[in-house]
């Protein structure tokens, strides 16, 4: 279940950052963390956060043997 982010919160995010990509990431993080509670395991949170970052910032291998 995806939690809906209220308009005042969306407006505040727009005030904080002008980058549309950052806004999307912040909103996705808010939606994911809305379902968390004190019983949520930190490993699960770390895994979901890492997956979200990998979706937006995939690791690109570079030739660093140079």
C-alpha positions, -999 to 999 in steps of 0.1 A, spaced: 0 0 0 14 34 -10 8 63 13 -4 95 -3 18 125 5 -2 156 14 -1 188 -6 15 209 22 44 183 24 48 184 -14 49 222 -13 75 221 14 96 197 -7 93 221 -36 106 249 -14 136 229 -2 148 217 -36 143 229 -72 157 197 -87 128 175 -99 149 143 -95 155 152 -58 118 158 -54 109 124 -68 135 106 -45 123 125 -14 86 116 -22 95 80 -28 114 78 5 85 93 23 61 68 7 83 39 17 90 50 52 53 58 59 46 21 65 76 16 89 71 14 126 94 8 156 94 -29 149 108 -25 114 142 -41 111 171 -18 102 184 -43 76 151 -41 57 152 -3 57 188 -3 45 180 -27 17 150 -8 5 169 25 6 198 10 -13 174 -4 -39 158 30 -43 192 47 -48 203 20 -72 172 27 -93 181 64 -96 219 63 -94 231 30 -109 267 21 -103 287 25 -134 319 5 -137 348 26 -149 382 16 -161 403 27 -131 433 4 -138 447 32 -159 
